[in-house]
Amino acid sequence: MFRFTLFGIPITVEPWFWITMALLGGAFTVDSAQGMLMVVLFMMAGFISILVHEMGHALMIRKYGLQTQVTLAAFGGYASYQAGILSRKQSFLVTAAGPGLQIIFGLLVLVLAGIVAPPSIPIAYFIKVLCWISLAWAFLNCLPIYPLDGGQMLAAVLGPRRGRAVHLTGVVVAGILAVLGFASNQWFIAVFMALFAWQNYQMMQRSP
């Protein structure tokens, strides 16, 4: 367990975060020292980008006077705070701040990379991955699938009385993406989205 503080906000990085980043970075197919370096660079890019995302949530939470802490875990992370304190508008802004800051960060890195040419292939790869993760992760999180940020923003807009509509949207969108993933042999996306579809279906069944 790796812990530190950033801007006065406690950060915890769980071991599964590093394992997930390593697997996504291609650790299973590494067959050289150069390949191992690329995996490590992917892990560091993922760490920086996802931390920026979660800090977007955390800084907005703190703006509303609440205590918060960030945890990076398998397949992402979360910024925790006391439940039931924020209004629907505040909840929407807290949720939107994560992908919003991550998109700004990714575009900024992209612009700076175009101005200053990377001095080596590893650094160029690191910048490329940092931009890709930042933009792809942010847009993925904005999909209207609960509990992704997009699903949480939809829940904040519709309110607690329309929980079934939120989860039905999640079932439909995640189901379509799962089918497209299977059809294009994108097995990771397919399985990931199938799990989201099933999770939202179960939540929809329990919604009043």
C-alpha positions as CSV (number, residue, x, y, z in Angstrom):
1,M,0.0,0.0,0.0
2,F,1.5,3.3,-1.1
3,R,0.3,6.5,0.7
4,F,1.1,10.2,0.3
5,T,-0.6,13.6,0.5
6,L,-1.2,16.0,-2.4
7,F,-2.6,19.5,-1.9
8,G,-3.6,18.3,1.6
9,I,-5.6,15.4,0.3
10,P,-4.6,11.9,1.4
11,I,-3.9,9.5,-1.5
12,T,-3.8,5.7,-1.2
13,V,-2.6,3.5,-4.1
14,E,-3.5,-0.1,-3.7
15,P,-1.4,-2.9,-5.1
16,W,-4.1,-4.0,-7.5
17,F,-3.9,-0.6,-9.2
18,W,-0.3,-1.3,-10.3
19,I,-1.2,-4.9,-11.3
20,T,-4.0,-3.7,-13.5
21,M,-1.9,-1.0,-15.1
22,A,0.8,-3.6,-15.8
23,L,-1.6,-6.0,-17.4
24,L,-3.2,-3.2,-19.5
25,G,0.3,-2.1,-20.5
26,G,1.1,-5.5,-22.0
27,A,3.0,-7.2,-19.2
28,F,1.9,-10.6,-20.5
29,T,3.7,-10.1,-23.8
30,V,7.0,-8.6,-22.6
31,D,10.0,-10.4,-24.0
32,S,12.8,-7.8,-23.7
33,A,14.2,-5.1,-21.5
34,Q,12.8,-2.5,-23.9
35,G,9.4,-4.0,-23.6
36,M,9.6,-4.0,-19.8
37,L,10.5,-0.3,-20.0
38,M,7.4,0.4,-22.1
39,V,5.2,-1.4,-19.5
40,V,6.7,0.7,-16.7
41,L,6.2,3.9,-18.7
42,F,2.6,2.9,-19.3
43,M,2.0,2.3,-15.6
44,M,3.5,5.7,-14.7
45,A,1.4,7.4,-17.4
46,G,-1.7,5.7,-16.1
47,F,-0.9,6.6,-12.5
48,I,-0.5,10.3,-13.4
49,S,-3.5,10.5,-15.6
50,I,-5.9,8.7,-13.3
51,L,-4.6,10.6,-10.3
52,V,-5.4,13.9,-12.1
53,H,-8.9,12.5,-12.8
54,E,-9.6,11.7,-9.1
55,M,-8.0,14.9,-7.9
56,G,-10.6,16.7,-10.0
57,H,-13.3,15.1,-8.0
58,A,-11.5,15.6,-4.7
59,L,-10.7,19.3,-5.2
60,M,-14.3,20.0,-6.1
61,I,-15.5,18.1,-3.0
62,R,-13.1,20.1,-0.8
63,K,-14.5,23.3,-2.5
64,Y,-17.8,22.5,-0.8
65,G,-16.1,22.2,2.6
66,L,-16.0,18.4,2.9
67,Q,-13.2,16.1,3.9
68,T,-12.1,13.8,1.1
69,Q,-9.5,11.2,0.3
70,V,-8.5,9.5,-3.0
71,T,-8.0,5.8,-3.5
72,L,-6.5,4.3,-6.7
73,A,-7.6,0.7,-7.0
74,A,-8.1,-1.8,-9.7
75,F,-9.5,-0.3,-12.9
76,G,-9.4,3.2,-11.7
77,G,-10.1,4.9,-8.4
78,Y,-12.5,7.1,-6.4
79,A,-12.6,10.1,-4.2
80,S,-14.6,9.4,-1.1
81,Y,-16.6,11.8,1.1
82,Q,-19.5,11.7,3.5
83,A,-22.7,10.6,1.7
84,G,-25.9,12.6,1.6
85,I,-24.2,16.0,2.0
86,L,-24.1,17.4,-1.5
87,S,-27.1,18.7,-3.5
88,R,-27.9,17.3,-6.9
89,K,-26.2,20.2,-8.6
90,Q,-23.1,19.9,-6.4
91,S,-23.0,16.1,-7.0
92,F,-23.1,16.7,-10.7
93,L,-20.3,19.2,-10.6
94,V,-18.2,17.0,-8.3
95,T,-18.6,14.1,-10.8
96,A,-18.0,16.2,-13.9
97,A,-14.8,17.7,-12.4
98,G,-12.9,14.4,-12.7
99,P,-13.2,13.8,-16.5
100,G,-13.2,17.6,-17.1
101,L,-9.8,18.1,-15.5
102,Q,-8.4,14.9,-17.1
103,I,-9.5,16.1,-20.6
104,I,-7.9,19.5,-20.0
105,F,-4.7,17.8,-18.8
106,G,-4.6,15.5,-21.8
107,L,-5.0,18.3,-24.3
108,L,-2.4,20.4,-22.5
109,V,0.1,17.5,-22.7
110,L,-0.8,17.1,-26.4
111,V,-0.2,20.8,-27.1
112,L,3.1,20.9,-25.2
113,A,4.3,17.8,-26.9
114,G,3.7,19.5,-30.3
115,I,5.7,22.5,-29.2
116,V,8.6,20.7,-27.6
117,A,9.7,17.6,-29.5
118,P,10.3,14.6,-27.3
119,P,14.1,13.9,-27.1
120,S,13.9,10.1,-27.1
121,I,11.6,7.3,-28.1
122,P,10.7,6.2,-24.5
123,I,9.7,9.8,-23.7
124,A,7.7,10.1,-26.9
125,Y,5.9,6.8,-26.0
126,F,5.3,8.1,-22.5
127,I,3.7,11.3,-23.7
128,K,1.6,9.5,-26.3
129,V,0.3,7.1,-23.7
130,L,-0.3,9.9,-21.2
131,C,-2.4,11.7,-23.8
132,W,-4.2,8.6,-24.9
133,I,-5.1,7.4,-21.4
134,S,-6.2,10.9,-20.3
135,L,-8.6,11.4,-23.2
136,A,-9.8,7.8,-23.6
137,W,-10.3,7.4,-19.8
138,A,-12.2,10.7,-19.5
139,F,-14.5,9.9,-22.5
140,L,-15.1,6.4,-21.3
141,N,-16.1,7.7,-17.9
142,C,-18.6,10.1,-19.4
143,L,-20.7,7.3,-20.9
144,P,-24.1,7.2,-19.3
145,I,-23.4,3.9,-17.5
146,Y,-23.7,3.7,-13.7
147,P,-21.4,3.8,-11.7
148,L,-19.2,5.5,-14.3
149,D,-19.1,9.3,-14.0
150,G,-21.6,9.7,-16.9
151,G,-24.1,7.4,-15.1
152,Q,-23.6,9.4,-11.9
153,M,-24.1,12.7,-13.7
154,L,-27.3,11.3,-15.3
155,A,-28.5,10.2,-11.8
156,A,-27.8,13.7,-10.5
157,V,-29.8,15.3,-13.3
158,L,-32.8,12.9,-13.2
159,G,-32.9,12.6,-9.4
160,P,-33.5,9.7,-7.0
161,R,-37.1,9.0,-8.2
162,R,-35.8,8.0,-11.7
163,G,-33.3,5.4,-10.7
164,R,-34.9,2.8,-13.0
165,A,-34.4,5.2,-16.0
166,V,-30.7,5.7,-15.0
167,H,-30.0,1.9,-14.8
168,L,-32.1,1.1,-17.9
169,T,-29.9,3.6,-19.8
170,G,-26.8,1.8,-18.4
171,V,-28.2,-1.6,-19.5
172,V,-28.8,-0.4,-23.0
173,V,-25.6,1.5,-23.6
174,A,-23.3,-1.1,-21.9
175,G,-25.2,-3.9,-23.7
176,I,-24.6,-2.3,-27.1
177,L,-21.0,-1.7,-26.4
178,A,-20.5,-5.3,-25.2
179,V,-22.0,-6.7,-28.4
180,L,-19.8,-4.4,-30.5
181,G,-16.8,-5.4,-28.4
182,F,-17.5,-9.1,-29.0
183,A,-18.1,-8.5,-32.7
184,S,-14.7,-6.7,-33.1
185,N,-12.8,-9.2,-30.9
186,Q,-12.2,-6.4,-28.3
187,W,-12.6,-8.9,-25.4
188,F,-11.6,-6.7,-22.6
189,I,-14.2,-4.0,-23.5
190,A,-16.8,-6.6,-24.2
191,V,-16.5,-8.4,-20.8
192,F,-16.1,-5.0,-19.0
193,M,-19.3,-3.7,-20.6
194,A,-21.2,-6.9,-20.1
195,L,-20.5,-6.8,-16.4
196,F,-21.7,-3.1,-16.3
197,A,-24.9,-4.2,-18.2
198,W,-25.6,-7.0,-15.7
199,Q,-24.8,-4.7,-12.7
200,N,-27.2,-2.1,-14.0
201,Y,-29.9,-4.7,-14.7
202,Q,-29.7,-5.9,-11.1
203,M,-29.9,-2.3,-9.8
204,M,-32.9,-1.6,-12.0
205,Q,-34.7,-4.7,-10.6
206,R,-34.1,-3.3,-7.1
207,S,-35.2,0.3,-7.9
208,P,-38.7,1.3,-6.8
